[in-house]
């Protein structure tokens, strides 16, 4: 997944920071970084986090 961390907790932190600072939606982040939205969501669901569109972050 691009240059994103492989560790799920570090991935969570990185993705939420990018969503907060650079991207208005998860779709925009995935498109810009060239990563699969489903794969990213599945990996973070593995540590009990889901994307909340209203907050634009994984919670």
PDBQT receptor file of N, H, CA, C and O in Angstrom, charges set to zero:
ATOM      1  N   UNK A   1       0.829  -1.182   0.000  1.00  0.00    +0.000 N 
ATOM      2  CA  UNK A   1       0.000   0.000   0.000  1.00  0.00    +0.000 C 
ATOM      3  C   UNK A   1       0.874   1.247   0.000  1.00  0.00    +0.000 C 
ATOM      4  O   UNK A   1       1.196   1.801   1.051  1.00  0.00    +0.000 OA
ATOM      5  N   UNK A   2       1.234   1.657  -1.145  1.00  0.00    +0.000 N 
ATOM      6  H   UNK A   2       0.973   1.207  -1.999  1.00  0.00    +0.000 HD
ATOM      7  CA  UNK A   2       2.041   2.867  -1.318  1.00  0.00    +0.000 C 
ATOM      8  C   UNK A   2       3.208   2.858  -0.326  1.00  0.00    +0.000 C 
ATOM      9  O   UNK A   2       3.876   1.840  -0.150  1.00  0.00    +0.000 OA
ATOM     10  N   UNK A   3       3.440   3.982   0.307  1.00  0.00    +0.000 N 
ATOM     11  H   UNK A   3       2.897   4.810   0.165  1.00  0.00    +0.000 HD
ATOM     12  CA  UNK A   3       4.493   4.083   1.320  1.00  0.00    +0.000 C 
ATOM     13  C   UNK A   3       3.888   4.148   2.710  1.00  0.00    +0.000 C 
ATOM     14  O   UNK A   3       4.443   4.785   3.606  1.00  0.00    +0.000 OA
ATOM     15  N   UNK A   4       2.763   3.496   2.890  1.00  0.00    +0.000 N 
ATOM     16  H   UNK A   4       2.312   2.978   2.163  1.00  0.00    +0.000 HD
ATOM     17  CA  UNK A   4       2.098   3.498   4.188  1.00  0.00    +0.000 C 
ATOM     18  C   UNK A   4       2.667   2.404   5.079  1.00  0.00    +0.000 C 
ATOM     19  O   UNK A   4       3.134   1.377   4.587  1.00  0.00    +0.000 OA
ATOM     20  N   UNK A   5       2.629   2.623   6.387  1.00  0.00    +0.000 N 
ATOM     21  H   UNK A   5       2.249   3.458   6.786  1.00  0.00    +0.000 HD
ATOM     22  CA  UNK A   5       3.147   1.606   7.311  1.00  0.00    +0.000 C 
ATOM     23  C   UNK A   5       2.397   0.281   7.194  1.00  0.00    +0.000 C 
ATOM     24  O   UNK A   5       1.204   0.264   6.889  1.00  0.00    +0.000 OA
ATOM     25  N   UNK A   6       3.080  -0.800   7.431  1.00  0.00    +0.000 N 
ATOM     26  H   UNK A   6       4.049  -0.785   7.679  1.00  0.00    +0.000 HD
ATOM     27  CA  UNK A   6       2.463  -2.127   7.387  1.00  0.00    +0.000 C 
ATOM     28  C   UNK A   6       1.795  -2.469   8.723  1.00  0.00    +0.000 C 
ATOM     29  O   UNK A   6       0.803  -3.198   8.748  1.00  0.00    +0.000 OA
ATOM     30  N   UNK A   7       2.324  -1.956   9.818  1.00  0.00    +0.000 N 
ATOM     31  H   UNK A   7       3.130  -1.364   9.798  1.00  0.00    +0.000 HD
ATOM     32  CA  UNK A   7       1.730  -2.186  11.130  1.00  0.00    +0.000 C 
ATOM     33  C   UNK A   7       0.366  -1.494  11.183  1.00  0.00    +0.000 C 
ATOM     34  O   UNK A   7       0.279  -0.299  10.904  1.00  0.00    +0.000 OA
ATOM     35  N   UNK A   8      -0.701  -2.219  11.536  1.00  0.00    +0.000 N 
ATOM     36  H   UNK A   8      -0.630  -3.190  11.763  1.00  0.00    +0.000 HD
ATOM     37  CA  UNK A   8      -2.050  -1.644  11.503  1.00  0.00    +0.000 C 
ATOM     38  C   UNK A   8      -2.239  -0.416  12.401  1.00  0.00    +0.000 C 
ATOM     39  O   UNK A   8      -2.960   0.507  12.023  1.00  0.00    +0.000 OA
ATOM     40  N   UNK A   9      -1.613  -0.386  13.567  1.00  0.00    +0.000 N 
ATOM     41  H   UNK A   9      -1.026  -1.136  13.874  1.00  0.00    +0.000 HD
ATOM     42  CA  UNK A   9      -1.768   0.767  14.460  1.00  0.00    +0.000 C 
ATOM     43  C   UNK A   9      -1.071   1.989  13.876  1.00  0.00    +0.000 C 
ATOM     44  O   UNK A   9      -1.605   3.096  13.928  1.00  0.00    +0.000 OA
ATOM     45  N   UNK A  10       0.103   1.793  13.330  1.00  0.00    +0.000 N 
ATOM     46  H   UNK A  10       0.538   0.893  13.288  1.00  0.00    +0.000 HD
ATOM     47  CA  UNK A  10       0.809   2.908  12.678  1.00  0.00    +0.000 C 
ATOM     48  C   UNK A  10       0.060   3.352  11.420  1.00  0.00    +0.000 C 
ATOM     49  O   UNK A  10       0.005   4.541  11.106  1.00  0.00    +0.000 OA
ATOM     50  N   UNK A  11      -0.514   2.386  10.707  1.00  0.00    +0.000 N 
ATOM     51  H   UNK A  11      -0.470   1.420  10.962  1.00  0.00    +0.000 HD
ATOM     52  CA  UNK A  11      -1.317   2.701   9.528  1.00  0.00    +0.000 C 
ATOM     53  C   UNK A  11      -2.503   3.571   9.918  1.00  0.00    +0.000 C 
ATOM     54  O   UNK A  11      -2.792   4.564   9.251  1.00  0.00    +0.000 OA
ATOM     55  N   UNK A  12      -3.187   3.206  10.987  1.00  0.00    +0.000 N 
ATOM     56  H   UNK A  12      -2.952   2.399  11.530  1.00  0.00    +0.000 HD
ATOM     57  CA  UNK A  12      -4.322   3.981  11.482  1.00  0.00    +0.000 C 
ATOM     58  C   UNK A  12      -3.914   5.426  11.754  1.00  0.00    +0.000 C 
ATOM     59  O   UNK A  12      -4.578   6.362  11.309  1.00  0.00    +0.000 OA
ATOM     60  N   UNK A  13      -2.835   5.595  12.475  1.00  0.00    +0.000 N 
ATOM     61  H   UNK A  13      -2.296   4.835  12.836  1.00  0.00    +0.000 HD
ATOM     62  CA  UNK A  13      -2.358   6.931  12.813  1.00  0.00    +0.000 C 
ATOM     63  C   UNK A  13      -2.020   7.744  11.569  1.00  0.00    +0.000 C 
ATOM     64  O   UNK A  13      -2.384   8.916  11.465  1.00  0.00    +0.000 OA
ATOM     65  N   UNK A  14      -1.333   7.125  10.642  1.00  0.00    +0.000 N 
ATOM     66  H   UNK A  14      -1.038   6.174  10.726  1.00  0.00    +0.000 HD
ATOM     67  CA  UNK A  14      -0.923   7.811   9.411  1.00  0.00    +0.000 C 
ATOM     68  C   UNK A  14      -2.127   8.190   8.559  1.00  0.00    +0.000 C 
ATOM     69  O   UNK A  14      -2.217   9.316   8.068  1.00  0.00    +0.000 OA
ATOM     70  N   UNK A  15      -3.053   7.247   8.383  1.00  0.00    +0.000 N 
ATOM     71  H   UNK A  15      -2.980   6.333   8.782  1.00  0.00    +0.000 HD
ATOM     72  CA  UNK A  15      -4.228   7.510   7.549  1.00  0.00    +0.000 C 
ATOM     73  C   UNK A  15      -5.095   8.602   8.170  1.00  0.00    +0.000 C 
ATOM     74  O   UNK A  15      -5.545   9.505   7.466  1.00  0.00    +0.000 OA
ATOM     75  N   UNK A  16      -5.333   8.531   9.473  1.00  0.00    +0.000 N 
ATOM     76  H   UNK A  16      -4.967   7.798  10.045  1.00  0.00    +0.000 HD
ATOM     77  CA  UNK A  16      -6.142   9.577  10.110  1.00  0.00    +0.000 C 
ATOM     78  C   UNK A  16      -5.481  10.943  10.020  1.00  0.00    +0.000 C 
ATOM     79  O   UNK A  16      -6.169  11.948   9.840  1.00  0.00    +0.000 OA
ATOM     80  N   UNK A  17      -4.163  10.999  10.142  1.00  0.00    +0.000 N 
ATOM     81  H   UNK A  17      -3.604  10.183  10.288  1.00  0.00    +0.000 HD
ATOM     82  CA  UNK A  17      -3.455  12.272   9.998  1.00  0.00    +0.000 C 
ATOM     83  C   UNK A  17      -3.610  12.809   8.579  1.00  0.00    +0.000 C 
ATOM     84  O   UNK A  17      -3.864  13.998   8.387  1.00  0.00    +0.000 OA
ATOM     85  N   UNK A  18      -3.458  11.936   7.586  1.00  0.00    +0.000 N 
ATOM     86  H   UNK A  18      -3.251  10.970   7.742  1.00  0.00    +0.000 HD
ATOM     87  CA  UNK A  18      -3.598  12.368   6.195  1.00  0.00    +0.000 C 
ATOM     88  C   UNK A  18      -5.020  12.824   5.905  1.00  0.00    +0.000 C 
ATOM     89  O   UNK A  18      -5.223  13.810   5.197  1.00  0.00    +0.000 OA
ATOM     90  N   UNK A  19      -6.004  12.117   6.443  1.00  0.00    +0.000 N 
ATOM     91  H   UNK A  19      -5.839  11.316   7.018  1.00  0.00    +0.000 HD
ATOM     92  CA  UNK A  19      -7.401  12.522   6.261  1.00  0.00    +0.000 C 
ATOM     93  C   UNK A  19      -7.646  13.882   6.914  1.00  0.00    +0.000 C 
ATOM     94  O   UNK A  19      -8.323  14.733   6.338  1.00  0.00    +0.000 OA
ATOM     95  N   UNK A  20      -7.114  14.083   8.082  1.00  0.00    +0.000 N 
ATOM     96  H   UNK A  20      -6.564  13.392   8.551  1.00  0.00    +0.000 HD
ATOM     97  CA  UNK A  20      -7.304  15.351   8.801  1.00  0.00    +0.000 C 
ATOM     98  C   UNK A  20      -6.636  16.522   8.078  1.00  0.00    +0.000 C 
ATOM     99  O   UNK A  20      -7.216  17.601   7.960  1.00  0.00    +0.000 OA
ATOM    100  N   UNK A  21      -5.406  16.298   7.594  1.00  0.00    +0.000 N 
ATOM    101  H   UNK A  21      -4.934  15.422   7.689  1.00  0.00    +0.000 HD
ATOM    102  CA  UNK A  21      -4.604  17.409   7.078  1.00  0.00    +0.000 C 
ATOM    103  C   UNK A  21      -4.670  17.631   5.569  1.00  0.00    +0.000 C 
ATOM    104  O   UNK A  21      -4.441  18.745   5.098  1.00  0.00    +0.000 OA
ATOM    105  N   UNK A  22      -4.985  16.567   4.799  1.00  0.00    +0.000 N 
ATOM    106  H   UNK A  22      -5.172  15.663   5.181  1.00  0.00    +0.000 HD
ATOM    107  CA  UNK A  22      -4.830  16.699   3.354  1.00  0.00    +0.000 C 
ATOM    108  C   UNK A  22      -6.024  16.286   2.500  1.00  0.00    +0.000 C 
ATOM    109  O   UNK A  22      -6.147  16.755   1.368  1.00  0.00    +0.000 OA
ATOM    110  N   UNK A  23      -6.906  15.426   3.002  1.00  0.00    +0.000 N 
ATOM    111  H   UNK A  23      -6.806  15.046   3.921  1.00  0.00    +0.000 HD
ATOM    112  CA  UNK A  23      -7.945  14.854   2.145  1.00  0.00    +0.000 C 
ATOM    113  C   UNK A  23      -9.338  15.052   2.731  1.00  0.00    +0.000 C 
ATOM    114  O   UNK A  23      -9.556  14.811   3.918  1.00  0.00    +0.000 OA
ATOM    115  N   UNK A  24     -10.282  15.491   1.897  1.00  0.00    +0.000 N 
ATOM    116  H   UNK A  24     -10.105  15.687   0.932  1.00  0.00    +0.000 HD
ATOM    117  CA  UNK A  24     -11.650  15.710   2.390  1.00  0.00    +0.000 C 
ATOM    118  C   UNK A  24     -12.455  14.424   2.560  1.00  0.00    +0.000 C 
ATOM    119  O   UNK A  24     -13.459  14.409   3.271  1.00  0.00    +0.000 OA
ATOM    120  N   UNK A  25     -12.016  13.338   1.906  1.00  0.00    +0.000 N 
ATOM    121  H   UNK A  25     -11.200  13.350   1.328  1.00  0.00    +0.000 HD
ATOM    122  CA  UNK A  25     -12.739  12.065   1.990  1.00  0.00    +0.000 C 
ATOM    123  C   UNK A  25     -11.752  10.900   1.890  1.00  0.00    +0.000 C 
ATOM    124  O   UNK A  25     -10.614  11.058   1.447  1.00  0.00    +0.000 OA
ATOM    125  N   UNK A  26     -12.222   9.735   2.313  1.00  0.00    +0.000 N 
ATOM    126  H   UNK A  26     -13.146   9.607   2.673  1.00  0.00    +0.000 HD
ATOM    127  CA  UNK A  26     -11.423   8.520   2.172  1.00  0.00    +0.000 C 
ATOM    128  C   UNK A  26     -11.208   8.190   0.697  1.00  0.00    +0.000 C 
ATOM    129  O   UNK A  26     -10.130   7.742   0.306  1.00  0.00    +0.000 OA
ATOM    130  N   UNK A  27     -12.233   8.412  -0.115  1.00  0.00    +0.000 N 
ATOM    131  H   UNK A  27     -13.109   8.776   0.203  1.00  0.00    +0.000 HD
ATOM    132  CA  UNK A  27     -12.097   8.159  -1.553  1.00  0.00    +0.000 C 
ATOM    133  C   UNK A  27     -10.989   9.009  -2.168  1.00  0.00    +0.000 C 
ATOM    134  O   UNK A  27     -10.216   8.519  -2.991  1.00  0.00    +0.000 OA
ATOM    135  N   UNK A  28     -10.906  10.273  -1.776  1.00  0.00    +0.000 N 
ATOM    136  H   UNK A  28     -11.534  10.671  -1.107  1.00  0.00    +0.000 HD
ATOM    137  CA  UNK A  28      -9.859  11.163  -2.299  1.00  0.00    +0.000 C 
ATOM    138  C   UNK A  28      -8.477  10.670  -1.898  1.00  0.00    +0.000 C 
ATOM    139  O   UNK A  28      -7.551  10.677  -2.709  1.00  0.00    +0.000 OA
ATOM    140  N   UNK A  29      -8.336  10.242  -0.645  1.00  0.00    +0.000 N 
ATOM    141  H   UNK A  29      -9.088  10.236   0.014  1.00  0.00    +0.000 HD
ATOM    142  CA  UNK A  29      -7.047   9.720  -0.170  1.00  0.00    +0.000 C 
ATOM    143  C   UNK A  29      -6.653   8.486  -0.974  1.00  0.00    +0.000 C 
ATOM    144  O   UNK A  29      -5.530   8.393  -1.471  1.00  0.00    +0.000 OA
ATOM    145  N   UNK A  30      -7.578   7.542  -1.099  1.00  0.00    +0.000 N 
ATOM    146  H   UNK A  30      -8.490   7.618  -0.696  1.00  0.00    +0.000 HD
ATOM    147  CA  UNK A  30      -7.269   6.290  -1.803  1.00  0.00    +0.000 C 
ATOM    148  C   UNK A  30      -6.925   6.536  -3.263  1.00  0.00    +0.000 C 
ATOM    149  O   UNK A  30      -5.995   5.932  -3.799  1.00  0.00    +0.000 OA
ATOM    150  N   UNK A  31      -7.670   7.416  -3.901  1.00  0.00    +0.000 N 
ATOM    151  H   UNK A  31      -8.426   7.906  -3.466  1.00  0.00    +0.000 HD
ATOM    152  CA  UNK A  31      -7.406   7.719  -5.309  1.00  0.00    +0.000 C 
ATOM    153  C   UNK A  31      -6.036   8.362  -5.479  1.00  0.00    +0.000 C 
ATOM    154  O   UNK A  31      -5.270   7.977  -6.362  1.00  0.00    +0.000 OA
ATOM    155  N   UNK A  32      -5.731   9.335  -4.638  1.00  0.00    +0.000 N 
ATOM    156  H   UNK A  32      -6.354   9.648  -3.921  1.00  0.00    +0.000 HD
ATOM    157  CA  UNK A  32      -4.459  10.045  -4.753  1.00  0.00    +0.000 C 
ATOM    158  C   UNK A  32      -3.264   9.145  -4.453  1.00  0.00    +0.000 C 
ATOM    159  O   UNK A  32      -2.229   9.246  -5.112  1.00  0.00    +0.000 OA
ATOM    160  N   UNK A  33      -3.403   8.262  -3.460  1.00  0.00    +0.000 N 
ATOM    161  H   UNK A  33      -4.243   8.179  -2.925  1.00  0.00    +0.000 HD
ATOM    162  CA  UNK A  33      -2.296   7.384  -3.084  1.00  0.00    +0.000 C 
ATOM    163  C   UNK A  33      -2.274   6.088  -3.884  1.00  0.00    +0.000 C 
ATOM    164  O   UNK A  33      -1.321   5.314  -3.790  1.00  0.00    +0.000 OA
ATOM    165  N   UNK A  34      -3.318   5.849  -4.670  1.00  0.00    +0.000 N 
ATOM    166  H   UNK A  34      -4.092   6.477  -4.747  1.00  0.00    +0.000 HD
ATOM    167  CA  UNK A  34      -3.369   4.639  -5.491  1.00  0.00    +0.000 C 
ATOM    168  C   UNK A  34      -3.524   3.371  -4.673  1.00  0.00    +0.000 C 
ATOM    169  O   UNK A  34      -2.914   2.348  -4.981  1.00  0.00    +0.000 OA
ATOM    170  N   UNK A  35      -4.340   3.437  -3.630  1.00  0.00    +0.000 N 
ATOM    171  H   UNK A  35      -4.835   4.269  -3.379  1.00  0.00    +0.000 HD
ATOM    172  CA  UNK A  35      -4.564   2.260  -2.792  1.00  0.00    +0.000 C 
ATOM    173  C   UNK A  35      -6.034   1.856  -2.834  1.00  0.00    +0.000 C 
ATOM    174  O   UNK A  35      -6.908   2.684  -3.090  1.00  0.00    +0.000 OA
ATOM    175  N   UNK A  36      -6.290   0.608  -2.589  1.00  0.00    +0.000 N 
ATOM    176  H   UNK A  36      -5.580  -0.065  -2.381  1.00  0.00    +0.000 HD
ATOM    177  CA  UNK A  36      -7.648   0.089  -2.603  1.00  0.00    +0.000 C 
ATOM    178  C   UNK A  36      -8.381   0.431  -1.312  1.00  0.00    +0.000 C 
ATOM    179  O   UNK A  36      -7.912   0.122  -0.216  1.00  0.00    +0.000 OA
ATOM    180  N   UNK A  37      -9.527   1.067  -1.456  1.00  0.00    +0.000 N 
ATOM    181  H   UNK A  37      -9.908   1.318  -2.346  1.00  0.00    +0.000 HD
ATOM    182  CA  UNK A  37     -10.323   1.459  -0.290  1.00  0.00    +0.000 C 
ATOM    183  C   UNK A  37     -10.750   0.233   0.513  1.00  0.00    +0.000 C 
ATOM    184  O   UNK A  37     -10.670   0.232   1.741  1.00  0.00    +0.000 OA
ATOM    185  N   UNK A  38     -11.202  -0.806  -0.179  1.00  0.00    +0.000 N 
ATOM    186  H   UNK A  38     -11.267  -0.805  -1.177  1.00  0.00    +0.000 HD
ATOM    187  CA  UNK A  38     -11.667  -2.010   0.510  1.00  0.00    +0.000 C 
ATOM    188  C   UNK A  38     -10.538  -2.673   1.291  1.00  0.00    +0.000 C 
ATOM    189  O   UNK A  38     -10.733  -3.120   2.421  1.00  0.00    +0.000 OA
ATOM    190  N   UNK A  39      -9.361  -2.733   0.684  1.00  0.00    +0.000 N 
ATOM    191  H   UNK A  39      -9.202  -2.369  -0.234  1.00  0.00    +0.000 HD
ATOM    192  CA  UNK A  39      -8.210  -3.343   1.353  1.00  0.00    +0.000 C 
ATOM    193  C   UNK A  39      -7.821  -2.543   2.601  1.00  0.00    +0.000 C 
ATOM    194  O   UNK A  39      -7.532  -3.122   3.648  1.00  0.00    +0.000 OA
ATOM    195  N   UNK A  40      -7.816  -1.232   2.485  1.00  0.00    +0.000 N 
ATOM    196  H   UNK A  40      -8.050  -0.762   1.635  1.00  0.00    +0.000 HD
ATOM    197  CA  UNK A  40      -7.478  -0.372   3.616  1.00  0.00    +0.000 C 
ATOM    198  C   UNK A  40      -8.508  -0.543   4.735  1.00  0.00    +0.000 C 
ATOM    199  O   UNK A  40      -8.143  -0.693   5.901  1.00  0.00    +0.000 OA
ATOM    200  N   UNK A  41      -9.783  -0.519   4.379  1.00  0.00    +0.000 N 
ATOM    201  H   UNK A  41     -10.079  -0.397   3.432  1.00  0.00    +0.000 HD
ATOM    202  CA  UNK A  41     -10.842  -0.679   5.383  1.00  0.00    +0.000 C 
ATOM    203  C   UNK A  41     -10.774  -2.048   6.046  1.00  0.00    +0.000 C 
ATOM    204  O   UNK A  41     -10.989  -2.167   7.252  1.00  0.00    +0.000 OA
ATOM    205  N   UNK A  42     -10.478  -3.069   5.270  1.00  0.00    +0.000 N 
ATOM    206  H   UNK A  42     -10.303  -2.972   4.291  1.00  0.00    +0.000 HD
ATOM    207  CA  UNK A  42     -10.377  -4.422   5.815  1.00  0.00    +0.000 C 
ATOM    208  C   UNK A  42      -9.211  -4.526   6.802  1.00  0.00    +0.000 C 
ATOM    209  O   UNK A  42      -9.336  -5.144   7.860  1.00  0.00    +0.000 OA
ATOM    210  N   UNK A  43      -8.093  -3.922   6.448  1.00  0.00    +0.000 N 
ATOM    211  H   UNK A  43      -7.992  -3.420   5.589  1.00  0.00    +0.000 HD
ATOM    212  CA  UNK A  43      -6.920  -3.980   7.324  1.00  0.00    +0.000 C 
ATOM    213  C   UNK A  43      -7.196  -3.258   8.645  1.00  0.00    +0.000 C 
ATOM    214  O   UNK A  43      -6.804  -3.742   9.707  1.00  0.00    +0.000 OA
ATOM    215  N   UNK A  44      -7.857  -2.120   8.588  1.00  0.00    +0.000 N 
ATOM    216  H   UNK A  44      -8.175  -1.727   7.725  1.00  0.00    +0.000 HD
ATOM    217  CA  UNK A  44      -8.144  -1.376   9.813  1.00  0.00    +0.000 C 
ATOM    218  C   UNK A  44      -9.310  -1.985  10.581  1.00  0.00    +0.000 C 
ATOM    219  O   UNK A  44      -9.395  -1.820  11.798  1.00  0.00    +0.000 OA
ATOM    220  N   UNK A  45     -10.198  -2.677   9.906  1.00  0.00    +0.000 N 
ATOM    221  H   UNK A  45     -10.130  -2.811   8.917  1.00  0.00    +0.000 HD
ATOM    222  CA  UNK A  45     -11.268  -3.405  10.597  1.00  0.00    +0.000 C 
ATOM    223  C   UNK A  45     -10.668  -4.526  11.437  1.00  0.00    +0.000 C 
ATOM    224  O   UNK A  45     -11.253  -4.941  12.438  1.00  0.00    +0.000 OA
ATOM    225  N   UNK A  46      -9.508  -5.012  11.028  1.00  0.00    +0.000 N 
ATOM    226  H   UNK A  46      -9.033  -4.675  10.215  1.00  0.00    +0.000 HD
ATOM    227  CA  UNK A  46      -8.816  -6.054  11.776  1.00  0.00    +0.000 C 
ATOM    228  C   UNK A  46      -8.394  -5.609  13.171  1.00  0.00    +0.000 C 
ATOM    229  O   UNK A  46      -8.147  -6.446  14.039  1.00  0.00    +0.000 OA
ATOM    230  N   UNK A  47      -8.310  -4.294  13.396  1.00  0.00    +0.000 N 
ATOM    231  H   UNK A  47      -8.511  -3.614  12.691  1.00  0.00    +0.000 HD
ATOM    232  CA  UNK A  47      -8.020  -3.774  14.736  1.00  0.00    +0.000 C 
ATOM    233  C   UNK A  47      -9.231  -2.989  15.259  1.00  0.00    +0.000 C 
ATOM    234  O   UNK A  47      -9.106  -2.104  16.105  1.00  0.00    +0.000 OA
ATOM    235  N   UNK A  48     -10.395  -3.343  14.732  1.00  0.00    +0.000 N 
ATOM    236  H   UNK A  48     -10.497  -4.063  14.045  1.00  0.00    +0.000 HD
ATOM    237  CA  UNK A  48     -11.686  -2.795  15.189  1.00  0.00    +0.000 C 
ATOM    238  C   UNK A  48     -11.885  -1.310  14.922  1.00  0.00    +0.000 C 
ATOM    239  O   UNK A  48     -12.444  -0.599  15.757  1.00  0.00    +0.000 OA
ATOM    240  N   UNK A  49     -11.436  -0.840  13.775  1.00  0.00    +0.000 N 
ATOM    241  H   UNK A  49     -10.982  -1.418  13.096  1.00  0.00    +0.000 HD
ATOM    242  CA  UNK A  49     -11.676   0.542  13.369  1.00  0.00    +0.000 C 
ATOM    243  C   UNK A  49     -12.441   0.551  12.062  1.00  0.00    +0.000 C 
ATOM    244  O   UNK A  49     -12.158  -0.233  11.157  1.00  0.00    +0.000 OA
ATOM    245  N   UNK A  50     -13.426   1.457  11.971  1.00  0.00    +0.000 N 
ATOM    246  H   UNK A  50     -13.656   2.094  12.707  1.00  0.00    +0.000 HD
ATOM    247  CA  UNK A  50     -14.209   1.634  10.750  1.00  0.00    +0.000 C 
ATOM    248  C   UNK A  50     -14.187   3.100  10.372  1.00  0.00    +0.000 C 
ATOM    249  O   UNK A  50     -14.032   3.974  11.225  1.00  0.00    +0.000 OA
ATOM    250  N   UNK A  51     -14.345   3.358   9.081  1.00  0.00    +0.000 N 
ATOM    251  H   UNK A  51     -14.470   2.648   8.388  1.00  0.00    +0.000 HD
ATOM    252  CA  UNK A  51     -14.340   4.735   8.597  1.00  0.00    +0.000 C 
ATOM    253  C   UNK A  51     -15.661   5.408   8.926  1.00  0.00    +0.000 C 
ATOM    254  O   UNK A  51     -16.730   4.854   8.668  1.00  0.00    +0.000 OA
ATOM    255  N   UNK A  52     -15.587   6.599   9.493  1.00  0.00    +0.000 N 
ATOM    256  H   UNK A  52     -14.719   7.049   9.702  1.00  0.00    +0.000 HD
ATOM    257  CA  UNK A  52     -16.754   7.423   9.783  1.00  0.00    +0.000 C 
ATOM    258  C   UNK A  52     -16.681   8.630   8.848  1.00  0.00    +0.000 C 
ATOM    259  O   UNK A  52     -15.853   9.522   9.032  1.00  0.00    +0.000 OA
ATOM    260  N   UNK A  53     -17.560   8.645   7.840  1.00  0.00    +0.000 N 
ATOM    261  H   UNK A  53     -18.232   7.921   7.690  1.00  0.00    +0.000 HD
ATOM    262  CA  UNK A  53     -17.526   9.711   6.832  1.00  0.00    +0.000 C 
ATOM    263  C   UNK A  53     -17.832  11.077   7.442  1.00  0.00    +0.000 C 
ATOM    264  O   UNK A  53     -17.280  12.086   7.003  1.00  0.00    +0.000 OA
ATOM    265  N   UNK A  54     -18.698  11.121   8.440  1.00  0.00    +0.000 N 
ATOM    266  H   UNK A  54     -19.147  10.301   8.796  1.00  0.00    +0.000 HD
ATOM    267  CA  UNK A  54     -19.038  12.390   9.080  1.00  0.00    +0.000 C 
ATOM    268  C   UNK A  54     -17.841  13.026   9.772  1.00  0.00    +0.000 C 
ATOM    269  O   UNK A  54     -17.697  14.248   9.778  1.00  0.00    +0.000 OA
ATOM    270  N   UNK A  55     -17.001  12.210  10.344  1.00  0.00    +0.000 N 
ATOM    271  H   UNK A  55     -17.118  11.217  10.340  1.00  0.00    +0.000 HD
ATOM    272  CA  UNK A  55     -15.787  12.695  11.012  1.00  0.00    +0.000 C 
ATOM    273  C   UNK A  55     -14.594  12.712  10.077  1.00  0.00    +0.000 C 
ATOM    274  O   UNK A  55     -13.590  13.364  10.363  1.00  0.00    +0.000 OA
ATOM    275  N   UNK A  56     -14.694  12.004   8.961  1.00  0.00    +0.000 N 
ATOM    276  H   UNK A  56     -15.510  11.475   8.729  1.00  0.00    +0.000 HD
ATOM    277  CA  UNK A  56     -13.599  11.816   8.018  1.00  0.00    +0.000 C 
ATOM    278  C   UNK A  56     -12.377  11.233   8.724  1.00  0.00    +0.000 C 
ATOM    279  O   UNK A  56     -11.258  11.727   8.588  1.00  0.00    +0.000 OA
ATOM    280  N   UNK A  57     -12.627  10.178   9.475  1.00  0.00    +0.000 N 
ATOM    281  H   UNK A  57     -13.536   9.777   9.586  1.00  0.00    +0.000 HD
ATOM    282  CA  UNK A  57     -11.533   9.455  10.132  1.00  0.00    +0.000 C 
ATOM    283  C   UNK A  57     -11.980   8.052  10.498  1.00  0.00    +0.000 C 
ATOM    284  O   UNK A  57     -13.171   7.738  10.501  1.00  0.00    +0.000 OA
ATOM    285  N   UNK A  58     -11.010   7.226  10.801  1.00  0.00    +0.000 N 
ATOM    286  H   UNK A  58     -10.043   7.481  10.798  1.00  0.00    +0.000 HD
ATOM    287  CA  UNK A  58     -11.297   5.873  11.289  1.00  0.00    +0.000 C 
ATOM    288  C   UNK A  58     -11.472   5.977  12.798  1.00  0.00    +0.000 C 
ATOM    289  O   UNK A  58     -10.643   6.557  13.499  1.00  0.00    +0.000 OA
ATOM    290  N   UNK A  59     -12.571   5.402  13.281  1.00  0.00    +0.000 N 
ATOM    291  H   UNK A  59     -13.245   4.931  12.712  1.00  0.00    +0.000 HD
ATOM    292  CA  UNK A  59     -12.860   5.442  14.718  1.00  0.00    +0.000 C 
ATOM    293  C   UNK A  59     -13.193   4.041  15.220  1.00  0.00    +0.000 C 
ATOM    294  O   UNK A  59     -13.467   3.859  16.407  1.00  0.00    +0.000 OA
TER     295      UNK A  59
